[in-house]
Amino acid sequence: MDLFSTLHPSQASTPSIFELVAQEQLHNLLSPALRSVLASYAIRYPRYLLRVLQYHDEIFALLMLVVQRHYLRTSKASFAESFYGLKRARTVRVHRSDDLTPSDVRKSLFCLVVVPYIKQQLHELHREWSTELGTDVLGDDSDSGSESDAESVELPANPATAAARRRTKLKRLFLKVYPLVHFLYTGTHLIYQLLYMFDWTRYYSPLLHVLRVEVKRVTSADMRAMQRLAASAPPRTGFAAAGHVALEALKVGLPVAIFFSKFLDWFATTDYARQERRRVPIPPPPPRVQPDPKGVPLPKDPRTCPLCCRAVTNAAALPTGVVYCYPTAGCVR
């Protein structure tokens, strides 16, 4: 029996909370995975990739701008949503259609690319200024009105101008306000997830609510519409065709790259990897010592005792590696 045969059509097209959390986690893993790959190769090629690694956030934002724009226009979904068979639809229909308009695509791009970039930059700025002013990133910011907290961080020694004092005060204010704003944003997102889980709202996040856009499952009708749209599109040539193929290949390539990146990170922390790093290679054997040309040579027949020149009886090997008769070797000893 079909999984959704007993459900209302509106319920069958509504994804579960687990699907939405999975696509969100996939989206959040893209930047760390790319940073990990760049960092590993920057160690080998610092001349070329070190500067690229320094501007990772900006490069990743531009890359996501191209990728997300492509998938929003072709699949009506973000890259991660398209990977899980989801799409974005307007809650307010335009001309009896819930497809995204060009304005919706631009707004979704802003929320998918610009908002995460701003959040990342604010987080880095908070961490940098916390270190600069000697405050803990996770310090107690709730007592913002107490004078002790205001005086716990001293001004820089001998500020040159009043502008330096104003900048320091603004940094202090940012260090107190940012954790509260971050908490409110994260808490609001969590509340929307809980409301969505209990089917009290159709919006998975506050940003989707602002955009008046909901996430749905891709149906067979949607697949046929996408195929007709792709068939009616003019043929691509040259760079356009190569770019389209590359962007479509990312649907498989990026998740596979993330998997291998996480697998390598896990493998680097295992006991086997640590043992391999500590293992000393076996040294090569020493060169073979050649016999002295003035010495007595060994018999040509290996079955002959070098001492008594008779056939070896009760063979015995000495530490030198030469085999003698045991009675003869005992007499020499």
N, C-alpha and C positions, 0 to 999 in steps of 0.2 A: 504494500500500500504506500502511496506517496506520502512523504513526511508532512506535507502541507494540505493534504486533501480534506481534512476536517476543519481547517482554519478558514476564517473569513479572508477574502482577498486582500483587504488592507493589512491584516495581521501577517499573512504569508509574505508580503513584500517588506515587512518591518524586520530589520536585522536584530539579532540578539545583542545583549550587552557584551558578550564574549567576542563576537565578531568585531565590534567597534573598538574594544580595548586592544584586540590583536592588531588591527590596522594602525591604531595610534602608537603602539609599541614599535611596529615596523617603521613608521615614520620617524620616531625618536631615535632609532638605531642607525639611521643613515649617516648622520653627521659624525658620531663617534667611530663608526666603521671606516669612513673615508679618512678621518684624522689618524686612526691607527695605521692604515696602509701608508699614508704619506709619511708618518713618523718613522716607520720601519725602513722605507726607502730613502728618507732624508739622511739617515745614518750612513748609508752607502754612497749617496750622491749629494753631499751637502751643498756643493756649488750650485746645483740646479734647483733643488727642492726645498732648501732651507727657507728661502724667501716665500715660496709658495705655501709652506706650512705656517709662516707667520701671518699670512692673509687667508687662512683656511676658511674663516667664517664668511668673508666676503665672496670668495670663490664658490663656496658651497651654496650661498644664497643665489648667486647668478646661475649656477647649475640647476638648482631647484626651480628657479623662475622659468627656465626653458622646459624642464621636464614636466612640471606641474601644468604649465600652460598647454603643452601638447595633450596631456591626458584629460584636462578639463574640456578641451575643445573636441576631442575625438571620442572619449569615453564618458563625458559628463561626470567625471570623478577625479579625485586626486590620485597620485600614483599608488599609494598604499590602499586606498579604497578600491581602485580598479583591480589590484592584485587579489583582493578577497571577494571579488564579484559584487561590489557595491557601486552605487551611483548617487549623485546629488540631484535633488528635485526641489523646485519651488513649492512652498506651501500655498502661495497665492498664484493661481494659474493665470497665464497671459495667453490670450487667444486660444483658450481651452487646452493649453499645453503646460506641462510642468517642467519643460526643459529649461536649462539655464540660459539666460540672455547674455549678450556680451557684457553688460554691466555686472551681472552676477559672476561671470568668469573673472572680471577684474577685481571685484570685491573678495572673491574666494582666493585669488592669488595673493592679495594683500594679507589675508588671514593665514595663509599657508606658508608664506615666505617672509614677509616683512615683519609680522608680529613675532614669530620665533626668533628672528635675527635681533630685533630690539630687545627681547627678553634676555637673550644670550649676552648682548653687549652690556645691559644693565647689571646682569649678574657678575660679569667680569669686572665692571667698574666698581661694584660694591666690594668685591674681593680685593681689588687693588687698593682702594682707598682705606679699607679696613686695615690692611697691612701697613699702609703709609702712616696712618694716624694711630696705630698701635691698639686698635680695638678688635675684638673677636667678631668674626662673621656671624656666629650664632650667639652673640652676647645678649644680655638682657636689655631689650629695647622697649620693654613695656613701661618702665619707669621714666618715661620721657620728660616728665615734669619736674623730676628731682634735680636739685642743684648739684648733687654729688656726681651724677652721671654727666652733667654738662661740664664739670670741671675735671673729670677723670682723664680727659685727653688734653694735653698741653698744646699750646700753639707752637708752631715751628720756631726754633731759636732765632731771635733777632729778625723778624719779618721786615723786608726792605720797604714795602709800601703798604698802604691800607688795602690795596687790591688783594694782597696775599692773605690778609686777615679775612676779607669777605669770601675769598675762595675757600678758605678753611672752614668758615661757618657754613657755607653751602654744602661742603662735603659732609660736615657733621649732620646737617639736616637731612641730606640724602641717606646717610647711614641709618638714621632713625626712621625715615619714612618708607624706604624701600622694603624692609622686611614686612611691614604692615600691608603694603600694597600687594606684595607677593603672596602673603597669607590669604588676603581677600580674594585674589584671582584664583589661587589653587583651591580654596574652600568653595568658591562659587562653582568651579568646574566639577568638584566632587559632588556638590548638591545636585547639579544637573544630571550627573551620572546616576545618582540614587533615584531621582525622580523618573528618569528614563527607564531604569530597571523595574520600577513598579508601575510602569505604563501610565504615569501621570503627566508626561510631556512627550512631544514628538521630537524634541531637540536634544541631542546628545551633549552639547556644550553651549555655553553662553554666546560664543561667537556665531554659531549656527543660528541661534535665536535672533541675534542682531541682523544677520543676513536674510532671515526668513527662508532658510534652506534646511531641508531634512535629508537624512541618509536613508536610502532604500536598497533593497536587493535588485539586482539586474534580472529581469524576467526574459522569457523567450521572445516576447514582442520587442523588448528593448534590443536584444541581440539582432533580430531581423532588421530593425530600423538602423542600427549601426552598420550592418552589412550593406544595406541599400545606400546609405550615405557614403560609405567607402567606395562602393561600385560606381556611384554617380560622380565622384570627385575626379577632376582632371588628372591624367597620368603625371607622375612626378619624374623628373629627369635630373641627372647630375647630382649636385650637392643636396637638393631637396629630397631625392629618393634615398640617398645614403643617410641623411639625417633622420628621415622617417624610420628606416630600418633600425638605426642605432637606438632611437628612442623606444621603439617597440621591444628591442632586445633587452632593454633595461628591466622590463617586467620580470624576466627570469634571471638576468645577470646580477642585479643588485641584491636580491634575496640570497642568491648563492654566495655572493661575495661576503655578505654579512654573516652567513653561516660559517664560512671558512675562517673569517676573522675571529668570530667568537670561539671557534674550535681551536684555533692556534693560541688564543689567549688562555683557554682552559688547559691546553696541553703544556704550555710554558710553566704552569703552576703545579703540575703533577710531580710525583716523586720520581718517575722514570726520567723526565726531562732534567730534573736537578741532578740525578745520578749520572746522566750522560754528560752534563756540563762539568761535573767534578772528575769524571773518569780520565785517567792519564793514559795516553796511547802506549802500547807495548813497544819498547825500544827495539831496533833491529839487532840481529845477532852480531857479535864481534867478528872481525875478519879472521879467517882461518890462518893459523900459524903454519908457515911452511917449514919442512924439516931442514936441518942444517946440511948443506952440501958436503961437509967434511965428516958427518956422522955416519953411523952404520945404517944402511938402508934396511927397510922391512922386507921380509920374503915376498916374492911375487905371488905365491899361493897363499891366500888368506887362511887356509887350513893348517899352515905350518907355524909352529911356535917360534917367535923371534929369538928366544933364548937358547933352547936346545936343538932348534932346527929339525925337529921331528913333528909328526902329526900331532895336533892338539888333542890331549886327553883330559877329560874333566875341565872343560874350558872355564876360565875365570877372567873377567874384565877388570882392569885397574882403573883408577880415576882418570888416567890419561886417555882412556878409550881403546887401548891396545889389548887384544886377547892373548893370553898365555895359557900354558898348561898349569893347572892348579899346583901340582907337586913342584914344578920348576919355580913358579912364582913364590911359593912358600920357602923354598931353599934360599932364594935371593934375598928375601926379607930377613 
